[in-house]
Amino acid sequence: MSSKQIVLQSAIKHVLLIIVLFALQPSIADGLTRMSQDRNALGLVLIVSSLLIAGAVAGFLSFRYVSGRQSHAERTPSWHLIVGHVTTAGLLFVIGTLMIVATSGLNALHASATGGQPYFGWLAAILYLSLVFYDIYDLGRGIQTS
C-alpha cells in the first residue's frame, strides 16, 4: 500500500470522527444542561469524564504506528494498519466524546452561575486537534521507517 493511500485513510478517519462528534454534541450538551439543576451530579460527571480523558489520552499517546518490516523484502501486513486505524479512531472517539461532556458540563455550570458563556470549547478543540496532528505525525513517522 502506498504512503498516499495510508495518509488518505487517516484523513478519512479523522473527517468521519469529527462529523460524528459534531453530530453528537447537541444531544450531549442538551442532556448536561438539563442536568445542571443537580450541581452535585454534574460535578461528579465532570470529575469522572476528566479522569477518563486523562486515561484515554495516555493510551492514545502510548500507541505507535510501527513498521514490522525487518528488510525491504518483507512488508507489514495491511491488517496491522487497519488495527492501528481502529485503535486510534476508537481512542479519539472516546476522547472527543468525553471532551464534549466536559465542556458542555462546564458551560452549563458556568452559564447557570454567571449567565455568561465561557470558552472551554476552544481549549478542548485545541487539545483534540493537537491529538489529530500527533496521529498524522506518528503515522508519517511509521511510514518513513518502513
Disulfide bonds with the S-S distance in Angstrom:
none
